[in-house]
């Protein structure tokens, strides 16, 4: 299990750099750097007196060492090269299937850039480090594409665990989850296209609704705001 962390700085200008490098297996959960105007910025422990400008890199990246910035620069430069990405994906898939010891290499590069940890507990240090610079964190257990009811229930429980974690941490102002972690993509497509559901599919969708309701109830009881990832446009009706 891997958890991503979404970073944001309150009252900062639009500066989204969202990269999902395809050279890591599909069961990795990504970290997104999102610096933007945030409607819940008042929740943050810091209130800025003036607009944060990313033109002032000394301030914007004060929490990063030169080594961090150099690693990020070269990593983004590599993943922007389509040829490198295609070759890297094939090599990574081969290495994983043949059980080559590449985990340490992945964790020191792409994982470190995009992921917060393999468990909620592993994310604690990153959350605390970001909090020192008034940067909020959102734990995003963004598993998707599963097919079994057990996987969907496990995702629901993990999402609830992130809410429980966030409710007592001022550096985690809200929570988020993906509906595709709670339901089959094909079912959401069928509902969104207004196709007739079979009796079994209706029961299946009922279980999806119960999972989402359970998550929202926990968030409500914890007085935590919760976001739903919009995901693909053609499943949003569901």
Secondary structure in CASP SS format (residue, H / E / C, confidence):
PFRMAT SS
TARGET T0000
AUTHOR 0000-0000-0000
METHOD secondary structure of the structure
MODEL  1
X C 1.00
X C 1.00
X E 1.00
X E 1.00
X E 1.00
X E 1.00
X E 1.00
X E 1.00
X E 1.00
X C 1.00
X C 1.00
X E 1.00
X C 1.00
X C 1.00
X E 1.00
X E 1.00
X E 1.00
X C 1.00
X C 1.00
X C 1.00
X C 1.00
X C 1.00
X C 1.00
X C 1.00
X C 1.00
X C 1.00
X C 1.00
X C 1.00
X C 1.00
X C 1.00
X C 1.00
X C 1.00
X E 1.00
X E 1.00
X E 1.00
X C 1.00
X C 1.00
X C 1.00
X C 1.00
X C 1.00
X H 1.00
X H 1.00
X H 1.00
X C 1.00
X C 1.00
X C 1.00
X C 1.00
X C 1.00
X C 1.00
X C 1.00
X C 1.00
X E 1.00
X C 1.00
X C 1.00
X C 1.00
X C 1.00
X H 1.00
X H 1.00
X H 1.00
X H 1.00
X C 1.00
X C 1.00
X C 1.00
X C 1.00
X C 1.00
X H 1.00
X H 1.00
X H 1.00
X H 1.00
X H 1.00
X H 1.00
X H 1.00
X H 1.00
X H 1.00
X H 1.00
X H 1.00
X H 1.00
X H 1.00
X H 1.00
X C 1.00
X C 1.00
X H 1.00
X H 1.00
X H 1.00
X H 1.00
X H 1.00
X H 1.00
X H 1.00
X H 1.00
X H 1.00
X H 1.00
X H 1.00
X H 1.00
X H 1.00
X H 1.00
X H 1.00
X H 1.00
X C 1.00
X C 1.00
X C 1.00
X C 1.00
X C 1.00
X H 1.00
X H 1.00
X H 1.00
X H 1.00
X H 1.00
X H 1.00
X C 1.00
X H 1.00
X H 1.00
X H 1.00
X H 1.00
X H 1.00
X C 1.00
X C 1.00
X E 1.00
X C 1.00
X C 1.00
X C 1.00
X H 1.00
X H 1.00
X H 1.00
X H 1.00
X H 1.00
X H 1.00
X H 1.00
X H 1.00
X H 1.00
X H 1.00
X H 1.00
X C 1.00
X C 1.00
X C 1.00
X E 1.00
X E 1.00
X E 1.00
X E 1.00
X E 1.00
X E 1.00
X C 1.00
X C 1.00
X C 1.00
X C 1.00
X C 1.00
X C 1.00
X C 1.00
X C 1.00
X H 1.00
X H 1.00
X H 1.00
X H 1.00
X H 1.00
X H 1.00
X H 1.00
X H 1.00
X H 1.00
X H 1.00
X H 1.00
X H 1.00
X H 1.00
X H 1.00
X H 1.00
X H 1.00
X H 1.00
X H 1.00
X C 1.00
X C 1.00
X C 1.00
X C 1.00
X C 1.00
X C 1.00
X C 1.00
X E 1.00
X E 1.00
X E 1.00
X E 1.00
X C 1.00
X H 1.00
X H 1.00
X H 1.00
X C 1.00
X C 1.00
X C 1.00
X H 1.00
X H 1.00
X H 1.00
X H 1.00
X H 1.00
X H 1.00
X H 1.00
X H 1.00
X C 1.00
X C 1.00
X C 1.00
X C 1.00
X C 1.00
X C 1.00
X H 1.00
X H 1.00
X H 1.00
X H 1.00
X H 1.00
X H 1.00
X H 1.00
X H 1.00
X H 1.00
X H 1.00
X H 1.00
X H 1.00
X H 1.00
X H 1.00
X H 1.00
X H 1.00
X H 1.00
X H 1.00
X H 1.00
X H 1.00
X H 1.00
X H 1.00
X H 1.00
X C 1.00
X C 1.00
X C 1.00
X E 1.00
X E 1.00
X E 1.00
X E 1.00
X C 1.00
X C 1.00
X C 1.00
X C 1.00
X H 1.00
X H 1.00
X H 1.00
X C 1.00
X C 1.00
X C 1.00
END
